[in-house]
Amino acid sequence: MDAPGLPDDVQAWLAHLVVERRLAARTVAMYTDALRRLVAAAAAAGVALAAVQPHHVRRWVAQMHAQGLAPRSIAIVLAGWRGLYRWWGRHGKVALNPVDGVRAPRAAKPLPKALAVDQAVALAEHVPSQGDAVLCARDRCIVELLYGCGLRVGELVGLDVAASPQAAGWVDVADASVHVLGKGGKRRSVPVGRAAARALTQWLDVRAQLLRPGADEPALLLSRRGTRLTPSQVRSRLARLALDAGLPTHVHPHMLRHSFASHLLQSSGDLRGVQELLGHAHIQTTQVYTRLDFQHLAKVYDAAHPRAKRKL
């Protein structure tokens, strides 16, 4: 292994990775870059590599973070350093691994992706130019229950047409509500709005056309073969429907749940109410939608306010 500028005992570990562990060239290249950072940091601090202590490593991590290095990149750097010192420890060069117990900063969780209100409405109201009328009614019911009730895809496919001891969830048309079994085995009831109730009724009117003769299938949503829809089938149908509706982004079931929460919070501002409707055990889980709501407001401000953008 030829890595100019690195000490021989560091290059020996890199050679071990290439020859004995047969790591991919890209991985070795990333570790080589990590070790160059280590050598430079130790030289700047005036400390020998074999004498590096945990407090040195923590300081260097803080410096890398302050310089704008992403948490994931810092984690890769630490993996390279940790591997070197572990290998040195096996060969008696160091007594302790100064990188053990040192972690990269946490990466910020990405905001959930939600559709704009007009996009969600366009998807819900889209009628395919071609296709089986029965399947179209079913697909509209899928969209309305995901967006109108904020259901998870597993909760959606678990719905039955009627309550029973075996049912994970069911719809109550008369009461305009759905009853689902959420995460952690927790049950909740969610109201069904007018649009979703209309789509649900229209689907129930034609659902029997997909049932096999003599079949006693309790599932609300049926496949072409008359069996309960699976989550993967729902994802596939939804993606195809969004594409046919001309939406500019890939749409998946959880995006409609995010859209439900975001749009409801924008309109009501009732975080606790949204938490209950989503079935979140902790309010912190729901609070992510306040960030999404602020992001939406910031975009409106930037686009509309005459003082929003400074002219340099």
N, C-alpha and C positions, 0 to 999 in steps of 0.2 A: 504494500500500500504506500503510495507516494503522495504525501500531503505536505508540501513545502511550508516551512514556518512553524510546524508543530514538533514538539520534543519527540525523541525516538520512542520513549515508553508510551506516549499517546498514540503514535503511529502504529505501534505494536498491537494495541487494542483494536484499532481500525482494521488492521490486517487480519486479526482474529475474526472480526465480523464478516469479512469478505471470504476468507478461506475456509474457516471452520463452521461458522453459523450460516454462511451463504445468504446473507441479507440482500435485499434488492438494492440496486445501485442508487436509487433515489433515497432510500433510507440511510445508506452510508454517507451520501452527500449531505443530507440534513444533519447527521451526527457530526460530520467533519466541520460544518459551519458552526454547530453548537460548541465544539471544542475550541475553535478559534476564538469564540466569544469568551470562553473560560480562560484561555491563556492570556488574552488581552486584559480581562478584568483582574486576574491575579497579578499580572505585571504592574497594572496601574495602582493596585493596593500594596505592592511591594511584598507579596506573600508567595512562598513556593507552593506549587500545585499540591504537593503531598502534605502541606501544612494548612490547607484551607479548612475552615471551620463552618458550622451551620450558620453563624451570624454573618459570615462573608456572603454565603449563598443567598440568604434572605435579602441582604442589602443589594446584591446584584440583580435579583429578581425585581425588587422595587424600582431599580434604575431602568431596567428593560421596559417595565410597565409604564414608567413615566415618559420614556422615549417613544411610546406609542406602539410597542410590539404587542400583537394580539395575544390574549390568554392562551389560545391553542398553540401558537408558535412558541410561547414561553414554556408550555408543557413539553413540547418536543425537545427544546433546549435542555430542560431539566432531565428528561429521559436519557439524553446523551451523556450528561454529566454523571447521572446516577449509575449508568452502566459502566462508565470508565472506573469510577471509584469502587464499584462492586468487584470488578475484575482485578483491580489493584489489591483489594482486600484479600482475595483468594491467593494472591501471590505474595502476600506479606509486605506490600509496599506501604499500606496505610492501616491504621488500627480501627478507624471508624469511617463510615460513609457520611460525609457532611451534607449530602443531598437528601438522605433519608428523612422523611417527615416534612420536607419542604414542598409545598404545593404551588402550582401556578394560580394566579388570581382567577376568580370565577368569571366565566364568560357571561355576558348579559344574555338573558333569555330573549330570543326573537319575539317580536309582537305577533300575535295571531293574525292571520290574513283574513280579512272580511271583504265581502262585496260591497260596492256602493249601493245605496238604496234603490236607485233606478235599475241597476244591474240585477239585483235580487228580484225585483218586481217583474222585470223583463223575462227572467228565467221562469218564474212561477206562472206567468201568463202565456208563455210561448206554446204555440200549438204546431207541432211538426207538420210540414207540408205533405209528408208521406208517412205511412206507418199504420199499424193496426189500432183501431179506435179503442179497443179494450186496454191494450198496453199503454196507449197515450193517457187514458184515464188513470191507470195505475201509477204511471210516472209522475203525473201532476199531483197525485195524492202524496207520493214520496217527497216531492219538493216542498209541498205545503206543510207537511208534518215536520220536516227537518227545519225549515226556515220559520214556520209559524209557531212551532212549539219548542224549538231548540233541542230536539232529541239527539242523542248519540246514535250512531248507525246501529249499534248492537241493541239499543232500546227499541229502535224502529222495527227491526226485523223480528224482534221478540214479541211484538204485539199480536194478540189474537182478536177475533171479531167479537168475542164475548168473554166475560169473566168466568173462571173455573179454578178449582184448586190447583190444577197443573199449570195454569197460565202464568208466564213471567210478566206479562203486561196485557192490557186490553183497551179497547176503545168503548166509550160510552156516548153514543150519538145523542141520546135524549138529554144527557147532562152536558153535552159539548165539552168533553174532557177526555184525556188519555191518562191511563195509569201505568206507570213503567217501573221496572226493577232496575235501579241504577247501580253505580259502583258501590262496593261494600255491602251489597245486598239490601240497600236502602230503597224503599218505595217512595214515590212521589206522584202527585197528580198535577197535570198541567192543563190549563184551559185551552180549548180549540177555538180560534177566531172564526169569523164568518167565512172568509175565503177558504180556510183549511177545512171547515165543516162542509162547505159546498163541494169541495174536491173529494172529501171522504165519502159523502153521500153518493156522488156520481160514480165513484169507484165501486162502492158496495152494490150499486144497482146492476153492474155488469160483471162483478167478481165471479159469479157462478159459471160464467162462460169458460173460465180457465180450470174449473174443477174437473177432475176425472170422474166418469160415471161411477156412482156409488161410493166415492171417496168421502171421508169424514176429516177433512183438513181444517184445523182451527185457525191457521195463520191468516192474518189480515192481508198480507202482501204475498202474492203468488207468482211463481215463475210461469213460463209458457207451458211447462209440464204439470202444472198444478201443485207444485211443492213450495214450501216456504222459501222465500228469497233469502239469499246469503248476503253478508256484508259486501263481498267482492262483486256480486252481481249489481248491487245498488250503486257501488262506486263506478262501475263500468257504464251503467245506464245514465247516471248523473253527468259523467264526463261527456258522454255522447250528446246528451240533451243540451248541455251548455255550449258545446261546439256548434250544434245545429241552431242555437239561439243567437249565435254570433258574439258570445262573450269573449273578451280579449284575454282571458286567463283560464288556466285549468281549474275546474271546480270539483271539490270532493265533499263528502258529507259533513265533515267537521267544519269546513269553511262556512256552510250554511248555519251551523250552530254558533260559530263566531259572529256571523252576520246578525243572527237573532239577538244575541246578547248586546252587541255593539249598538244596533239600531234602537233597541229597547232602552238602553241606558242613555243614549242621546236624547230620546224623547221624554223619558221620565225622570232621569237622574236618581232613581231609587236603586242604590247598589244592593241593599238587603233583599229587595224584591227580586232582582235579577239573580241573586245567589240562590234563592229558594226555587225559582223556576228552572235553573240549570242543575240543581241538585248538588251544588258544591258544599263540601263539608266545612270548608274554611273560607272566610271572607277574603283572605289574601289571594286565593285562586281567582276570585271574581274581579279583584282590583286591577288585574292586567287590562281589563276593558276600559278603565278610566284613562290609562295611558293611550289606548287606541282612540278613545274619544277626544283626548287633548290633541293627538296627532291630527285628527280630522279637523278640529277647530283651528289649529295652526295653519293648515293648508288653506282653509277658507280665508283666514286673516292675510296670509301672504298673497293670495290671489286678488283680494278685494280692497285692502286698506291702502290708502295713498302713501302712508308713512311706513309701510311694511318692509319695503326694500330700499336700502340706502343706495344712493347714486354716488359712486366714487369718482 
